[in-house]
Amino acid sequence: MNNLNKEIYRRVCLSHSDIPLFMQYWWMQAVTFNKAWDVLLVYDAQGEVIAAMPYLLRRRMGMKYVICPQHTQINGIWTRNDLTPQQRQEAYDSLIRQLEALHLAYYYQQYPLSSEAPQYMRSRGFKVKQRWTYRIEDLTNLDAVISKFSKNKKRQLQKALSLHADFTLSPDEFYTFHEFTLQEKGKTISYSRDYFLQLYNAALTQQQGQLIAIRNAEGTLLAAVFLVWDHSSCYFLIPAHSSTYAATGAPALLVLEAVKWARSHSHSFDFEGSMIKNIENSYRQFGAQKVYYQSVHRYYQWIFRLALLVNAIKSRKKR
């Protein structure tokens, strides 16, 4: 890994506030826990960085591939705002050349819909697909936000009147709780405790993370979420709620408290990870609108695609 490139990128992130949260140096350091990440850079004639592509590099069967890290919605190309269309295309060309020099078996990253990079990469042989999240775009007026909640969500909030929010939940208790709520559903948690502690501590150091819990009068933990944000959006990154207490309205109150918190830190509220049908329906009932972003991928070696297919078949048989 190129530590010089990463140090240069760290400085770039400190001086450019428009670099998305999920592409920030500190974020990449946190979410690539025990994994290797690096960044490709493009310079102008004056030696200033004008474009960057941070990426997570993985290996399988001796083959290298690039994917997005866990809990990372956007992880593609950043370019400086003042570039001309010609300079931007030249920057894309340079990054694609550098990417191909890595001799990858596979590439996959996700880009905001506003990015021009995916369509340019499509013309260079990459595949582009639409993905989506759900977002409350304007948090300015809380009453206006709540007025768009469905009747069902408002009924759930009425049920939750005896519950209260707790902003002092420890990261250890959150992890244990999330693990338990998944076990209730017959699922296994997908990230380690050490990984979460690193992410949590990094976000708190940046003053860009918060745990919120919902408890009943006896202090029982019913629901919780880990929020992260930048100036643009606050992300409902890792929510958890107990199936046992779903009827209490705790999940709905958790969203409301998260939205209240987000209003002091961001312009919008993003229900991160909302392409699953039943989750999508729930988030839509909070008045959230579908917002698209794009995935870009490319197979450089057919054997890697075959290996992924075989692995997917084996995983289905184990279920």
C-alpha positions as CSV (number, residue, x, y, z in Angstrom):
1,M,0.0,0.0,0.0
2,N,1.2,3.5,-0.8
3,N,1.4,5.3,2.5
4,L,2.6,8.5,0.8
5,N,-0.5,8.6,-1.3
6,K,-2.7,8.1,1.8
7,E,-0.9,10.9,3.7
8,I,-1.4,13.2,0.7
9,Y,-5.0,12.2,0.6
10,R,-5.4,12.9,4.3
11,R,-4.4,16.5,3.7
12,V,-6.7,16.8,0.7
13,C,-9.6,15.7,2.9
14,L,-8.8,18.3,5.5
15,S,-8.8,21.1,2.9
16,H,-11.9,20.0,0.8
17,S,-15.2,19.9,2.7
18,D,-17.0,18.6,-0.4
19,I,-15.4,15.1,-0.2
20,P,-18.3,12.8,0.9
21,L,-18.3,11.3,4.4
22,F,-17.8,7.7,3.0
23,M,-14.7,8.8,1.0
24,Q,-13.0,10.7,3.8
25,Y,-9.5,9.5,4.9
26,W,-10.7,8.9,8.5
27,W,-13.7,6.9,7.3
28,M,-11.5,4.6,5.1
29,Q,-9.1,4.1,8.0
30,A,-12.0,3.0,10.2
31,V,-14.0,0.8,7.9
32,T,-11.1,-1.1,6.4
33,F,-10.3,-2.6,9.8
34,N,-7.5,-5.2,9.4
35,K,-7.8,-4.8,5.6
36,A,-5.7,-2.9,3.0
37,W,-6.9,0.3,1.4
38,D,-5.2,2.8,-0.8
39,V,-6.0,5.8,-3.0
40,L,-5.3,6.8,-6.6
41,L,-4.5,10.4,-7.2
42,V,-4.4,12.8,-10.1
43,Y,-2.4,16.0,-10.1
44,D,-2.5,19.2,-12.1
45,A,0.5,21.1,-13.6
46,Q,1.0,22.9,-10.3
47,G,1.2,19.6,-8.4
48,E,-2.2,20.0,-6.7
49,V,-4.5,17.0,-6.3
50,I,-7.5,17.4,-8.6
51,A,-9.0,13.9,-8.4
52,A,-8.9,10.9,-6.1
53,M,-10.2,7.3,-5.9
54,P,-9.9,5.7,-2.5
55,Y,-10.5,2.0,-2.6
56,L,-10.5,-1.2,-0.6
57,L,-8.2,-3.9,-2.1
58,R,-9.0,-7.5,-1.4
59,R,-7.6,-10.9,-2.5
60,R,-9.2,-14.2,-3.3
61,M,-7.5,-17.3,-4.7
62,G,-4.5,-15.1,-5.5
63,M,-6.6,-12.6,-7.4
64,K,-6.9,-8.9,-6.5
65,Y,-10.3,-7.1,-6.5
66,V,-11.7,-3.8,-5.4
67,I,-15.1,-3.5,-3.5
68,C,-16.7,-1.0,-1.2
69,P,-15.9,-1.4,2.5
70,Q,-18.7,-2.4,5.0
71,H,-21.3,0.4,5.8
72,T,-20.0,2.5,2.9
73,Q,-22.6,3.8,0.5
74,I,-20.4,5.9,-1.7
75,N,-16.8,5.0,-2.5
76,G,-15.9,6.1,-6.1
77,I,-14.2,9.1,-7.6
78,W,-13.9,12.6,-6.2
79,T,-12.9,15.5,-8.5
80,R,-12.3,19.1,-7.6
81,N,-15.3,21.3,-8.3
82,D,-13.5,23.9,-10.4
83,L,-12.4,21.5,-13.2
84,T,-13.5,22.1,-16.7
85,P,-15.3,19.2,-18.5
86,Q,-12.1,18.4,-20.4
87,Q,-10.0,18.4,-17.3
88,R,-12.5,16.1,-15.5
89,Q,-12.5,13.6,-18.4
90,E,-8.7,13.6,-18.4
91,A,-8.8,13.0,-14.7
92,Y,-11.1,10.0,-15.2
93,D,-8.8,8.6,-17.9
94,S,-5.8,8.9,-15.6
95,L,-7.7,7.1,-12.7
96,I,-8.9,4.3,-15.0
97,R,-5.3,3.8,-16.3
98,Q,-4.0,3.6,-12.7
99,L,-6.8,1.2,-11.8
100,E,-6.0,-1.1,-14.7
101,A,-2.3,-1.0,-13.7
102,L,-3.4,-2.8,-10.5
103,H,-4.1,-5.9,-12.6
104,L,-7.4,-6.6,-10.9
105,A,-9.7,-9.5,-11.4
106,Y,-12.8,-7.5,-10.4
107,Y,-13.8,-3.9,-9.7
108,Y,-16.9,-2.6,-7.9
109,Q,-17.7,0.8,-6.4
110,Q,-20.7,3.0,-5.8
111,Y,-21.2,6.6,-6.9
112,P,-23.8,9.4,-6.3
113,L,-26.2,9.9,-9.1
114,S,-24.8,13.4,-9.6
115,S,-21.4,12.0,-10.5
116,E,-20.5,12.0,-14.2
117,A,-17.8,9.3,-13.7
118,P,-20.1,6.3,-14.1
119,Q,-21.3,7.2,-17.6
120,Y,-17.8,8.0,-18.6
121,M,-16.6,4.6,-17.2
122,R,-19.5,2.9,-19.1
123,S,-17.9,4.2,-22.3
124,R,-14.7,2.5,-21.2
125,G,-16.2,-0.9,-20.8
126,F,-17.6,-0.8,-17.2
127,K,-21.1,-1.8,-16.3
128,V,-23.4,0.7,-14.5
129,K,-26.5,-0.1,-12.5
130,Q,-28.9,2.0,-10.5
131,R,-29.2,1.5,-6.8
132,W,-31.3,3.5,-4.3
133,T,-31.7,4.7,-0.8
134,Y,-34.6,6.6,0.9
135,R,-34.0,10.1,2.1
136,I,-35.9,12.9,3.9
137,E,-34.4,15.8,1.9
138,D,-35.3,18.8,4.0
139,L,-35.1,18.7,7.8
140,T,-35.7,22.4,8.3
141,N,-39.2,22.2,9.6
142,L,-39.7,19.2,12.0
143,D,-43.5,19.6,12.0
144,A,-43.5,19.4,8.2
145,V,-41.4,16.3,8.4
146,I,-43.7,14.5,10.9
147,S,-46.8,15.5,8.9
148,K,-45.5,13.2,6.1
149,F,-45.3,10.2,8.4
150,S,-48.0,7.6,7.5
151,K,-51.0,7.0,9.8
152,N,-49.4,3.7,10.8
153,K,-46.2,5.4,11.9
154,K,-48.1,8.0,13.8
155,R,-50.1,5.3,15.6
156,Q,-46.8,3.6,16.5
157,L,-45.5,6.9,18.0
158,Q,-48.6,7.1,20.1
159,K,-47.9,3.7,21.5
160,A,-44.3,4.8,22.4
161,L,-45.4,7.7,24.6
162,S,-44.2,5.9,27.7
163,L,-40.7,5.3,26.2
164,H,-37.7,7.6,26.2
165,A,-34.5,8.2,24.3
166,D,-31.1,7.5,25.8
167,F,-28.0,9.2,24.3
168,T,-25.5,7.5,26.7
169,L,-25.6,4.0,25.2
170,S,-22.1,2.5,25.2
171,P,-20.7,1.0,22.0
172,D,-20.2,-2.4,23.7
173,E,-23.9,-2.5,24.8
174,F,-25.0,-1.5,21.3
175,Y,-22.9,-4.3,19.7
176,T,-24.3,-6.9,22.1
177,F,-27.8,-5.7,21.5
178,H,-27.5,-5.7,17.7
179,E,-26.0,-9.2,17.9
180,F,-29.0,-10.3,20.1
181,T,-31.6,-8.8,17.8
182,L,-30.2,-10.6,14.8
183,Q,-30.1,-13.8,16.7
184,E,-33.9,-13.3,17.4
185,K,-34.4,-13.4,13.6
186,G,-32.1,-16.4,13.1
187,K,-29.3,-14.2,11.6
188,T,-25.6,-13.6,12.3
189,I,-24.0,-10.2,12.8
190,S,-21.8,-9.3,9.8
191,Y,-19.1,-7.2,11.6
192,S,-16.9,-7.8,14.6
193,R,-17.0,-6.0,17.9
194,D,-13.4,-4.6,17.3
195,Y,-14.4,-3.3,13.9
196,F,-17.4,-1.5,15.4
197,L,-15.4,0.0,18.3
198,Q,-12.9,1.4,15.8
199,L,-15.6,2.9,13.6
200,Y,-17.4,4.3,16.6
201,N,-14.3,5.9,18.2
202,A,-13.2,7.3,14.8
203,A,-16.7,8.9,14.3
204,L,-16.7,10.4,17.8
205,T,-13.2,11.8,17.4
206,Q,-14.5,13.6,14.2
207,Q,-17.7,14.6,16.1
208,Q,-19.6,12.8,13.3
209,G,-21.2,9.9,15.2
210,Q,-23.8,9.2,17.8
211,L,-25.6,6.2,19.4
212,I,-29.3,6.7,20.3
213,A,-31.2,4.1,22.3
214,I,-34.9,3.7,23.1
215,R,-35.8,2.3,26.5
216,N,-38.9,1.6,28.5
217,A,-39.7,2.9,32.0
218,E,-37.8,-0.1,33.5
219,G,-34.7,0.8,31.4
220,T,-34.9,-2.2,29.1
221,L,-33.2,-1.5,25.8
222,L,-35.8,-1.9,23.0
223,A,-34.1,-0.2,19.9
224,A,-30.9,1.6,19.0
225,V,-29.1,3.1,16.1
226,F,-25.6,4.3,15.2
227,L,-25.8,7.6,13.3
228,V,-23.0,9.2,11.2
229,W,-23.1,12.4,9.3
230,D,-21.5,15.1,7.3
231,H,-22.8,18.6,6.5
232,S,-24.9,17.1,3.6
233,S,-26.7,14.2,5.2
234,C,-27.1,12.2,8.4
235,Y,-27.1,8.4,7.9
236,F,-29.3,5.9,9.8
237,L,-26.3,3.6,9.5
238,I,-26.8,0.6,11.8
239,P,-30.3,0.3,13.3
240,A,-31.3,-2.5,15.6
241,H,-34.6,-3.3,17.4
242,S,-35.9,-6.3,19.4
243,S,-38.7,-8.2,17.8
244,T,-40.0,-8.9,21.2
245,Y,-40.8,-5.2,21.7
246,A,-41.7,-4.2,18.2
247,A,-45.3,-3.5,19.2
248,T,-44.2,-0.9,21.7
249,G,-43.6,1.6,18.9
250,A,-39.9,1.8,19.8
251,P,-38.6,1.5,16.1
252,A,-40.8,4.5,15.1
253,L,-39.7,6.6,18.1
254,L,-36.0,5.7,17.3
255,V,-36.4,7.2,13.8
256,L,-38.1,10.3,15.2
257,E,-35.3,10.9,17.7
258,A,-32.7,10.2,15.0
259,V,-34.3,12.8,12.7
260,K,-34.4,15.3,15.6
261,W,-30.7,14.7,16.2
262,A,-29.9,15.0,12.4
263,R,-31.5,18.4,12.2
264,S,-28.7,19.9,14.2
265,H,-26.0,18.4,12.0
266,S,-27.1,17.9,8.4
267,H,-29.5,19.1,5.7
268,S,-31.1,15.6,5.0
269,F,-31.7,12.3,6.6
270,D,-30.7,9.1,4.8
271,F,-32.2,5.7,5.6
272,E,-29.0,3.9,4.6
273,G,-29.5,0.4,3.2
274,S,-33.1,0.5,2.0
275,M,-33.2,-1.8,-1.1
276,I,-34.7,-4.7,0.9
277,K,-38.5,-4.7,0.1
278,N,-40.0,-4.8,3.7
279,I,-37.4,-2.3,4.9
280,E,-38.0,-0.1,1.9
281,N,-41.8,0.0,2.7
282,S,-41.2,1.0,6.3
283,Y,-38.8,3.8,5.4
284,R,-41.2,5.1,2.8
285,Q,-43.8,5.5,5.5
286,F,-41.7,8.1,7.2
287,G,-42.2,10.4,4.2
288,A,-38.8,9.5,2.7
289,Q,-38.3,9.7,-1.0
290,K,-36.4,7.3,-3.2
291,V,-33.0,8.7,-4.1
292,Y,-30.8,6.9,-6.7
293,Y,-27.1,6.3,-6.8
294,Q,-25.0,4.1,-9.2
295,S,-22.9,1.0,-8.9
296,V,-20.0,0.6,-11.4
297,H,-18.4,-2.8,-11.9
298,R,-16.2,-4.7,-14.2
299,Y,-14.9,-8.3,-14.4
300,Y,-11.3,-8.4,-15.7
301,Q,-10.9,-12.2,-15.3
302,W,-13.8,-14.6,-16.1
303,I,-12.5,-17.1,-13.5
304,F,-13.3,-14.6,-10.8
305,R,-16.9,-14.3,-11.9
306,L,-17.1,-18.1,-11.9
307,A,-15.7,-18.3,-8.4
308,L,-18.3,-15.8,-7.1
309,L,-21.1,-17.8,-8.7
310,V,-19.9,-21.0,-7.1
311,N,-19.6,-19.3,-3.8
312,A,-23.1,-17.9,-4.1
313,I,-24.5,-21.4,-4.9
314,K,-22.7,-22.9,-1.8
315,S,-24.1,-20.1,0.4
316,R,-27.7,-20.7,-0.8
317,K,-27.4,-24.4,0.0
318,K,-26.3,-23.7,3.6
319,R,-29.4,-21.6,4.3
